[in-house]
Amino acid sequence: MTVGTQITKAIATVQSAASSMKTFSMETQDQQAKQTFEQLATTLDNAIETLKERQKYIENQEPQYK
């Protein structure tokens, strides 16, 4: 598995986790849990952006990983 494939898989995995947190947030009636899920979703969204930036860097440095 190439680095490009690994980072693409990591992005998809984190996107899935963020989506789950957003769903949990909408489905719960517990305000503390809702806030926790929203914070986790935000953290994961930030991680996705960081991973995407890294992916762009890798693609620019190593065109074979596109």
N, C-alpha and C positions, 0 to 999 in steps of 0.2 A: 504494500500500500504506500503510495507516494505521500509526501508532505501535503501536497495540495488536496488530495483525497481525504486525508486525516483531518485537515482543518475544516473542510466542507462538511464532513460528518460531525465534527464537534459543534459547528454553527447550528446545524439541524437539530442536534440533541439539545442544545441550550435553548433554541427557539421553542422546541416542544415543551421543555420544562417551564419556560416563561408563560407559554399559552396555558399550561395546566394551572399555574399560580393565578392567572387572571380569571380562569373559570372558577377555581375554588373561591376566589374573592367575591365573585358575583353570586355564587350559590349559598354562601354562609350568611347567617343572620347575626352571628357573633361579631360585634364591632372590633374587638381586639384581634380576632382571627382575620377579619377582613383587612385590617390595617397591616398585619404581618404579611399576608399574601400579596398585597399591593406593593409593599416594600421589597419583598423577594422578587416580584415581577420586574420592578424598576432596576434592581441590582442585576438581574439576568439580562435585561435589555441593554444595560451598559456593557455587560460582558460580551454580548453579541456585537455591539459596535466595535469594541476593542478587537475581537476576533476578525471581524470584517476588514478592519484597518490592517491587521497583520496579514490577512490573506492577500490584500492588494500589494503589500510590500513584498511578500514572497513571489507573487506573480510578476512583479516588476524586476525583481532580482534574478529570478529563475524562471524564464518563460516556459520551460518544459513542464512546469507544474500547473499550467492553465488547464 
